[in-house]
Each structure stands twice: as structure tokens, then as C-alpha cells.
Amino acid sequence: MLTLITGGGGFIGSHLATYLFDETEDDILLLDDFSTGNPENVSHLIDHDRVELIQGDVIETGTIEPLVERSDRVFHLAAAVGVQRIVDEPLRSMRTNLVGTENVLEAAVDDRTPVFIASSSELYGKSEDVPFAESDDRVLGPTSSLRWSYASAKAIDESLALAYHRDHDLPVAIGRYFNIVGPRQTGQYGMVIPRFVEQALANEPLTVYGDGTQTRSFTHVADAVRATYELLTTPEAHGEVINIGAPDPTSINALAERIIELTGSDSDITHIPYEEAYNENFEEPQQREPDVSKLEATLGWYPSTDLDRILLDIIEEREQAVVPE
Ligand code: UDP
């Protein structure tokens, strides 16, 4: 079995690669353009015969087509991610997310190669109707607020995948990730937990955006990759959109306080207006929590690693990375 992971050098992709390496006999192809991914993320795997790492871009058909055609299944995780990156580079982000996904699906059609499509809880937008179920309406802001370009692109990705499933009987499973976090995630593109942990370990102020009452449901990457793998290998999940998340929301203020406690840091918390953090038109989902009943009905379980465990895993990793003075 040859399995392709696009975005295989990224945060979730590298954890999925490790999971496949440990739990299956698959040969593993990793494709990444290293725009946000990093070869270091898979350095523990690439010396093995079962793993091949290729640098390339999913928007280049000459690159992606032959790789998909060689593969028996595809986890399509290559995407421009991170709110910061989306608002900084909206055009490049949209091209990666739209053209890349269409290329993968089109290349998979002839052999009806199963494809997992990584989508996002960002699709639910500003809805306050938590918890969010897959069949709920989406509430997005205007196109002038660049943040929403990501949700729009991912919605098209989902629609494309569902259309390929309907028209070509392509086995597709679509997972909507809810704030996946864990070791190896970089804070460079805005993700809150690595940023707060690094700030706390440096005894610098934790930068809470807005008033900090907004909530998120953080999901351990180990849970997310297991769900990802199981969804693609479960025929009942094909042609379906399914939330992947832990139904345990926390406010960003509470998150900052807990990180300070767990690190024993002397840091303070500082609140920064969104306009300063991103740009003038910035809009922020206030609440985000998955309804996991569909995931549970499909797989018989849902992610439930508690927040302290997640934070301790990340803190431990970052502490090891800090060079002693
Ligand atoms: N956030 C924050 N400080 C930071 C980075 C992010 O307060 O340094 C907030 C952000 O405004 C959001 C939450 O943390 O409310 C989660 O942000 P992230 O970018 O990790 O994920 P999002 O849910 O926005 O995609």
C-alpha cells in the first residue's frame, strides 16, 4: 500500500506520517513545498526505506498528478494555514487551497483512489449557534475581510470533493478540523498555543487578542491524526463531511492563565485590539465548539485528550528546545 500525504512536512501531516509509519505497513510518500512545513518535522522518518520526501507544490499538475497516480490512497493536507498567513498572503493562500485540491481530486478520479480532504471549523464562521453540527448554516463576514477567504476556499474544496464523489463515485472523506494543536506546531502564523507557551517560557507578556472571552475547542494532534486515518479507511465516512474536534471549549483568557500556571511563568497577560494584531477589517469568531455526534456515530469515539495534557505535551517540547542560558 502506497500512501501519499500532501503537506507531509507540515504540522498535522508529519504527525500523520508518524502514525502511518508506526501503525501500518504502508510505504509513505510525503509531498511538501516547505512554505510553512519544515523537513525537520519528518527528519525522524526520512532515513527509512518506507518513506520518501518530495519537495513540490500541489498547484503544479506536473508534480501532483504522477504522485497521486502512483498512490493507493491520499491524505490531502497541503494548505495555506494560519489566520496570520491568510491575511498576509490571501492570493497565494487561495490558490493553494483551491487549485491544489482540484488537482488532487482530478488526479484521483481514474483509479478511484480514496482521498481525505482536510477542511476547517473556520467554515462555521461567526455563527454563535454552538456546538456546530456539519449540517448547520455557515455565517461568514464580507469578502472585504480577508480572513473569510480561507473559509470560502475550504467550502469550495468540500463542495468539489462532494461533487467528485457524486459524479465519479470517488471515495472522499472530508474532515473539519477544530483548532488542532500539539508538539511541532509553530506560532509563526498566528496559532495561539505555541505563541503563549513561548511567551510564558520567556517570561514575556501573553498577548491575548480582543477581550479574551472568545472560546476555542483545542484538539490534540494525536487524536486528530487517528480520526483522519480512520475516516478514510471507513467506507461509511465516504461522501461525508465530519467534524474532528474535542467538545471542550475554553476562553482565550482562561487558556493564557492556565499556561502561566503550568509553566510557573512570571508573565503578565496583555490585551491587544484585533485591529493592532491583524488589520482594520478583522473579524473574529467568538465561539467555536464541535458537535461530535457524527464522528462518534461513524468511528465509535471522539477526541477527548484534556487541555492540560495537551498543554503539558507542548510545554515539555518547548522547554527542551530552549537553550539554557
Ligand atoms: N490569539 C490570541 N493571541 C495570539 C494568537 C491568537 O489571543 O497571539 C487568539 C485569536 O484571536 C483567537 C484564538 O486565539 O481568538 C485562536 O487563534 P488561532 O490563530 O490559534 O486559531 P483560530 O481559531 O483563530 O483559527
Boltz pocket constraint, residues with backbone or C-beta under 6 A from the ligand:
constraints:
  - pocket:
      binder: B
      contacts: [[A, 82], [A, 83], [A, 122], [A, 179], [A, 189], [A, 190], [A, 191], [A, 192], [A, 193], [A, 195], [A, 196], [A, 207], [A, 208], [A, 209], [A, 210], [A, 214], [A, 216], [A, 252], [A, 284], [A, 285]]
      max_distance: 6.0
